[in-house]
Amino acid sequence: MAEERVKRKLSAILCADVVEYSRLMGEDEAATLNALNTCDAEIIEPTVKEHNGRIFKRLGDGFLVEFSSAVDSVECALAWQKHVEVKNYPLQFRIGINLGDVIQQGDDMYGDGVNIAARVEKLADPGGICISQDVFKHIRKKVSLGYEYLGEQQVKNISEPVGVYRLLTKPEDAGKVIGDDKQVVSKRFSSRQRMFTIAASILAFIVIAFFVGKLTYEPQIESVASEENMTYALPEEPSIAVMPFKAIGGSEDENLISDGILASIATALSKTPRLFTVDYNSTSKYKEGDKTIKDIAEELSVRYVLEGSLQKSGDQVRVNVKLVDALNGESVWAEKYDRSLDDLFAMQDDITREVIKALQVELYEGEYGNVIARGTGNLEAYLKIVQGYQHWKSGNKEGDAIAQRLAREAIEMDPNYAPAYGLLSRTLWREVVFRTTKDHQKTLQEALETALKAVELDYSADTLSQLGWVYARFFKQFDKGLEYAEKGLALNSNNSRALTNLGLTLWVLGRCEDAINQIDKALRISPIPSANILMSAAFAYRDCQRYNECIALAQKAVELSPDSIISHSALTSCYALSDRKEEAKNQAKELLRINPNFKARDFSKIYPHTPEAKERAARIRNSLIMAGLPSE
């Protein structure tokens, strides 16, 4: 059978999107969506049809439209912008148009023609229109407009730069062409002059080489990532790692803001359906390093890497950001932002939105609101939680106490901030684990109440899975705990914390193989895992009596958090169960150094009251006693 031929054709492609859509959604999501839907129904759809166009894709606030005529596309864009202005819609659009070769698959369009239109649109002013040089050539003498040449622009995967014009729509500008269009104006040099210039250049080059004595030529080829060198196979969907933004000034404020940007953008992208995002706990490890994009992509097994820098001056911040395709070394998207700190959240949303669009991930109605959902508009409260989690990850009682204080302070600043309640709940149940609370029941009750409050304010993978763990681990409501943990993961299967919490819940239920399956998925999303994920995996492998794997994981957890009583307890019991008595005793001493009140029974009372669970609990308790830890 003959292979089906790809369907190609020449089309004018119009690309449009709403200016500052993220900010508008943050201020009033319902009003913004209503305005966009109304504008689509009353202006965009009718205007496109009137000018013989076809909308072939809607991307949240964006539209891609096909025309068979360049003139129709430009006249449609003019009418579109005029109607929006005259009817005083609370929205503005940028529009870009390109004429080029496209590939048609079903009702959709792909290829250079579409990519160039998207790039041209970015150069348009709010309420304005930009066109490519090919469109300019077709409409210049057919539409009464003026044109301003913006120069040549680079476009991803297009070897030659693209000339771009801004449309001038005032009557007095009709017929004008402002700027130097070297691609349209006839060449000033004759062939003989060009030959003379080339010959002179060659001669000069030879003379310089002669005096230097030796001429070497080494082409500068940027190294690119190879799928063969990756730990995991690339997923089918686009895969991305968000790097820590480099703090140019190096101040504490800049570093804290950098950490916050990393966590916010990575978390938002992880909620994006049809996109694989590496957990920010893994990428944060690159903050102090100087790894190349190639190295990062291969170590984390991703195709795309988002990197950036920021510089703070007073209440202003400048952020440069770039999205790189590691498999070919090319920049997919780049932007510079100069914003006040008050606009930090809107800027993060803008970056998230542009990355999603650059990767051509289509979001359906309602999905974008879930992606950018954030719990506070209070920058100080937000940064306290960023800082609080840094202390919480230390895994010891001192870090836990600081994290709890910061969480309570954030709640005072914003009583409706869900992540603050989530962090507070975590610090409270750890007080019970660390035996630093005088009233276990009261502390556990507050841990449950704050976990429930977090769910009430933010029904998400993070909050639901955390609530499930609290119910299962501390209240022995195993069925309810599993129900919440599974609901959380159903909301976002790309969330390493939800996978880990479900794994821990399954571990407590005695389903260690199922727990390993979930935590292994978390390790794929977080290839450079946190001590918490490693410790969770160690417990599951231990209870499946796979002690060598338990020891390897627990050792890594202890390296990351040397004062974590939880990681040390896993390593102690695995050494003892492996009959590595001296190492078990040494780890027991470390446990007592960290917490002199540690008792073996503390880590064996968490299982259900079933014969199998009781046997497992006895095995763990005895291993800790064998290592030299007190039972009661």
N, C-alpha and C positions, 0 to 999 in steps of 0.2 A: 504494500500500500504506500502510495506517495505521501511524503510528510506534508502536513498542512502548512501552507504558506502564511507567514505573519502578515496581518492586515495593516498596512501603513497608508497614511494620507497626509496631505498638507492642510493644516488648519490654523486658524487664529485662535489662540487660547487666552482667555481673560482670567486673571487671578485677583481676587479681592478679599480683604478681611477688615474686621472692625479695629479701629485705633484704640489702644489701651483697654482692650476687652477684659483683661485680668483685673485691672483696677475697678472697672465698672461692676464686674461680677462680685468683687470683694465688698463694694459699697452697698449694692442692692441686687442680689442674684435674680430674684423674681422679676423685678422691674426691667432688668437688662434683657433677660430671656424673652419677656413679653414684647419689648421694643424690637428685638431682632426678629422674632417670629412675625410680628405685624409688618415690619419693613419688608421682610421676605415676601409675604403674601400680597401686600399692597403696591410695592414698588419693584422689587428685584425680579420676581417671577414674571409679572406682566411685561416689564421693560425688556427682559431677555427675549421673550416670545415675540414681542413687537419687532425686534431687530433680528429675527430668524436665528436666534441662538438656542443652545441647549445646556442646561446646568447638568453636568455629569458627576459632580461630587460636591457634597457639603461637608466641611470639616469644622464642626462647632460653630465658630464665627466666620469661617472662611468659605469661599465659593470658587469653584472652577467651572468655566463656561466655554463651550466650543462654538465657533462660528466658521462658516465656509468663506466668509469675506472679511478682509482686514478693515474695510470701511465700515461694515456693519458693527464690528467689534468696538471700534472707537466711538461711533455714534451712540451705541448702547451705553458705553462707559460715561459719556458726556451726559446723556439723559438720566442715568442712574444717579450720578452725583448731584445733578440739578434738582431732581425730585426730592432727594434726601434733604437738601438745603432748603428748598421752598416749603416743604411740609414740616420743617423744624423738628426732625427726629433727634432724639438725644444720643445719636450715634454718628460717627464719622467713619468713612471707609478710605482705605488706600487701594488703588487699582493699578495693576500692571498688565500689559498685553504683549504677546509675542506671536510671530508668524513662523511656523516651522513644521518639521516632520514629526508626526506622532504615531504611536502604535495603539491600535484600538483592540481591546479585549472585552467583548460584551458591550456594555454601556460605558465602560471606563476608558480613560486615555492615559498613556504613559510616554516616557521618552524625553529627549532633549527639549522639544517644543514646550512641554509642560514645565520642566525644571527652570528654563530661562524665564518664563512668565512669572514664576514664583520669585525669582531673584529680582526681576525688574520691579515687581510690586513693592519690595522692601525699600526702594529708593524714592517712592512717591511720598509727597507731603500728605498730611491729613486732609481729606477732601480732594486730593489731587490724583493725577493720572500720569503714569510713565509708560513709554512704549519702547520696544527694541528697534534697532536700526532697520531690520527687515520690514517692520510695520511702517516705519517712517517713509521708506522708499515707495511703498504702495499707496500711501494716503496723502503724501505731501501736496499734490496738486489737485486732490479730490475733496479735501475737507478744509474749510476756511478756519485755520488755526495758526497759532504761532508755536515755535519749538525752541527749547533750550537744550543744547547738547551737554550731557553730563559726563561724557568721557566713556572709556571702555571699562567694562566690569568683568571680573573673573566669575565663572560659574562652575560649580562642582561637575567634574567629569567632562567638561567642555574644553578642548585644547586651546581654541582661539577665544580671546576676550570678545565681549558683546557690547556694541555701542548702544547707549541709552539716551532717550530724549524725554524731557518733561514737557507736557502739553501746556501751552499758554492760551487761556480761553477768553481773555478780554478782547472786545472788538478791535481795539487799537493795536493789538499784537498780531492780528491776522497777517500772514505772509512773512513774518519775521522768522529768521533762523539765527539764534544767538549761540555763540560758541564756535569753536574750531572743530568741524567734523572732518577729520583726515580721511575717513573712509568714503565720503561722498564727493568732496571737492576734488577736482582733478589734480593729479600729481604735478608738482612744480618742477620737478627735475626731469630732464630729458633722459633718454636711455644712455646717451654718451656721458652726461653728467653723473649718472648713477655709476657707470662703469669706472669713471675716473675716481670717484669717491671710494669705491670698493678697492681699487688698485692701490690708492694711497694708504688706505687702512692696512692692507696686507703688507705693504712695504714697511710701514711704521712698526708693525708687529714683528717682522723679521729683524729689523734693526735693534729693537729692544731685546729680542732673544739672543742676538749676537753678543751684545754687551753684557748680558747676564751670564752668558756662557753655556747655560743648559736650560732647555725648555722642557718642562714636564707637564703633562695633561692628565688629570684624574677626574673623571666625571663625578659630580657630587650627587650620588643617588641616596636618597633618604631610606634608611632601612625600614622595612614594613613587617608587620606581624605575620606569622605563619600558623595556619590551623593545625599543622602537624606538631607544633611545639606546645600546643595548649593542653592543659591537664584534662579538661573536659571537652567534649564535642560542642560546637556552637549550637545553641537552640535554634529552632526553626524561625522564631520571631526575632526581630531586631534585639540585640543585646548591648547593654551600656553600663559603664562604670563612671560614677561621678567622683572626680578627684577633689581633695581639699583645695580651696582657693588660696593661692599664695598671698600672705599678708605682707605687702610691700614694706610698710613701716615697721612691722614686727612688734607693735605694741600689744598689750594684753587685750585691749578693746578690739583691735583688728583681728586678733587670733580667735577671740570668742565669736565675733560676727562671722568669720570664715567658717568656724565649726557649725554655726547655726545655718548658714547657707547650704553647706554640704548636706546636713541632716534633712533640711526642709525639701530641697530639690530631689534628693535621692528617695526620700519617703514618698513624695508626690509621684515621681516616676514609677515607683514600685506599685502604686495603686492603679497604674495605667494598664488596662487590658491589652493583650497582644503585644506586650513589651517586657523583656527580661531585664531586670535591674539588679546589679550586685549591691548587697547591703552596705550601708555607709560605714558600719563598724569595720568592714574589711578595707575599704578605700581610705579610711582615716589613717591607716598605718603608713601611708605614703607621704604623710605631711612633712616629715623631716628628711625624706630621701630625695634622690635625684634620678630616679628611674626614668627611662624613655617610655614613650607611648607604646612602642613595640613590646618592651618588657612587661609593662602593666597589662596590656591586652592579653599577652600569652599567659601570665601568671593568674589572671582572673578569668580567662577564657571568655572574652567578649570581643565584639567587633568594633564598637564605638567607645570613645573615651571623651568625656566632657571635662575640660580643664579651664582654669581661670585665675585671675588675680584681683585683689582689691586694695584700695588705698583710702584711708579715712582722713579727712581734714575737717575738724570742727564737727558740724552736724551734717556734712556732706560726705558721700562715698562714691568713689569711681570704681566700677567693676568692668573688667575685660573678660570675655568668655568665648571659648572656641570648642566646637564639636568636631572631632577628628575620626575619620574612618581608618582604623589601624591596619586594615588589610591592604590599603593602597597609599596610606600616608597623606591623603588629601583632606582639606578642611571642608566639612559639609555645611557648616554655618558658623558665623562669628558675629559678635556685636559688642559695642561699648555702651555702658550706661553711666550717666552722671546723675545721681539722685540724692535727695535728702534722706537721712535715716528714717524719717517718717514714712518714706515710700519704699522701705526695704522689702516689706512683704509683697507689695505689688510688683516689684522688680523680680523677686523670686518666682512669682507666678508667671510673669512674662517669659522668663528664661525657660521654665518648664513647658509652657505652651509652645514656644518656638522650637524646642528640642523635639517635642512630639510631632510637630508639623514637618520638621526637617527629616525625621525618620519615616515620614509618610504613614504614621499610625493613625487610623481613623477612629475618632471617638463618636459614639452615638449620643443621642439626646440624654442629658442628665449625667453622663459619665464624666464630663469635664468638671462639673461642680464637685463630684466626689474626689477627683484627683487633687484639686487645689484646696479642699476643705482644710481650714486651719482654725485653731481654737482661740486666738487672742489677737487684738490689735494693739496690745501693750508691749512695746519693744523691751522694756526692762523686765517684765514678767517672763517674756519669751527667752531672753538671754539667761535668766536665772535657772530656767529648766535645762537649757543647753549645758550650763555649768554644773547643775545638779547631777545630771546623768554621767558627766565625766567623773565625779566623785563616787557615784553609786557603782560604777564599773570597777572600782578598785577592789570591791568584794570584801571589805573589812568594816569593822564597827565604826572606825573613825570617819571613813568616807561616807558611810551610811548616815551618820549623825549630821554631817554637813549637808548632804543631799536632802535630808528631811527638813532641815532649817530653810534651805532655799525653796523647797516645794511649798512650805507653809507661807513663806513671804510672797511667793508668786500668787498663791490663792488669795491672799489679802489684797493684792493689787488687782486681780481679776478673778472674782469668785466663780466665773463660768468657764474657766480655762481647763479643759479636760486633761491634757498631758500633765498638768500640775497635780491633779488628783491621782493620776496613774502612777507618777513617781512617788507620791506620798504613800500610796498603798504598798508599793514595793519596799520602801524603807521600813514600814511598820511590820510587815511579816518577817523581814530580816531581823528585826529586833528580837522576835521570838526565837528565830534560829540561833542568833548570837547570844541569847540568854542575857540581853542587856535591859530587858523590861522587868519591872517589878510586878506587873499585873498582866499575865499572858492573855487572859480572856478579854480584858478590856482592849488591849492592843490589837488582838486579832479581830475583834468586832469593828474597831475603827478601820483596820485594813480592808475588811469586807465592805464597809459603808463607803469608803473612798473609791474602791474599785467599782461599786455599783454607781456611784456618782459620775465616774469617768464614762461609763457606758451610757448613762442618761444624757450626758452632754455630747458624746461622740460615739455613735454606734458603729464601731470599726473593728477591723481584725485585731489591732493591738489591744483595745480595751476588752473585747469579748474573750479573747484567749487568755488574757491576764486574769479576768474574773473566774474563768473556768479552772485555772491553776489554783487560785485561792480556795475555791470551793472543794476541790479534790484533795489538795495537800493539807490544808489546815482545818477543814470542817468535815472531812471524810464524807462529803456528799458527792460520791464518785460519779453517779449517773448525771447529775446536774452539771458537774464540772466538765465531763466529757461532752455534754450537749453544747455548752457555751464555747468550749475550745474548738469543736467542729464547726460551729456557726461562724466563729471568727475566721477560720481558715477558708471557709466557703466564700467569704467576702473578698479575700485577697490571698490567692495561693502563692504569690510571689513575696510573701512577708516572712522573713526568717524568724522573727519573734513569735509569730503565730504558729509556725511549724514547730519551733522549739517548745512552746507552751503545750501544744497538743502532744508532742513527744513525751514531755514530762508527765502529763496527765495519764497517758497510756502506760508509762513506766510504773507509776504509782499503782495502777490497776493490775500490774503483773504481766502486761502484754509487751514484754521487752522487745520482741522482734518487730512488732508494729511501731514501737517507739523509735527503734533504730532506723526504720524506713523513713519516718518523718524527719528525724534529726539529720539524717544523711542528705535529705533534700535541702534542709537549712544550710548545711555545709557547702552545698553547690552554690547557693545564693550568696553565701558568705565564705568564699574560699580561703580568706585569712580570718579565721573565726575569732570571736571574742571568748574570753575565759568562760562566760556563761554557757555558750553553746558547747564548748569542749567538755565542760563539767557535766552538762546534761547528757551528752553522748557517752561519757565515761560511766555514769550510773547505769544507763541502759545496757551497755556492753557487759558491765559487771554482773548484772542480774541475769543475763543470758549466759553467764559463766565463760565469757570470752575475755579472760583476764589480761592477756598480753595487749589486746587492743585497748582495754580499759586503762592500763598503765600508761601506754603511749599518749592517749588523749589527756589523762589527768596530769601527766608530767608537763605537757604544753600549757594546760590551764594554770598550773602552779607557777610556771615561768612568767606568765602574763600577769598573774595576781598573786605575788608571793605571800600576802597576808590574808588570802581568802580561806576561811575555815571550811567552806563547802568543798573547794577543790582539794584541799589537803585531806579531808575525810575520805573522799573517793579514792585518792592515791593510797592512803593508809590501808583501807580495807582490801583493795586489789593486791597490794603487796602481801598482806597476810594470807589472803585466799590462794595466792600463788606460792605460798610457803617460802617467801623471801622475808624471813623473820627480821633480820637486822635492818633492812630498809624500812620495814613496817614500823619497827620500834623508833627509828629516827624520825619518821613522819609523825608518829604519835607525839613525840617530844615537841615537834613544830606546832602541832595542834594545841597542845597545852601552853606553849609560849604565847600563841595568839589569843587563846581563851582558856584560862586556868579552870573555868567552870564547866568545861566540856564533859559530857557524859555519853557513853556508848548508846544508851537507850534513846537519846534524842533523835538519832538517825535511823532508828528501827521501829518507831511508833507510827510511821506514816502510812502503812499498808492497810488494806481492807481486812476484815475479820473472817478470812477464809483459811482453810487448812494449808493451801499452797502459799498464801501470803504470810501466814504465821511461820511456816518453815523458812521462807526467804528472810523474814525479819530476824529470826533466830540466827541464821547463817551470818547475816551482816553484823548483828550485835556481837556474836562470838568472835568474829574476825577483828573487830575493834578492841575487844577485851584482850585477845591474844597479842595484840600489838602493844598492850600496856596501858590502855585507857580505862578509867574507872567506869563501872557499869551504872551505878546510881549516883 
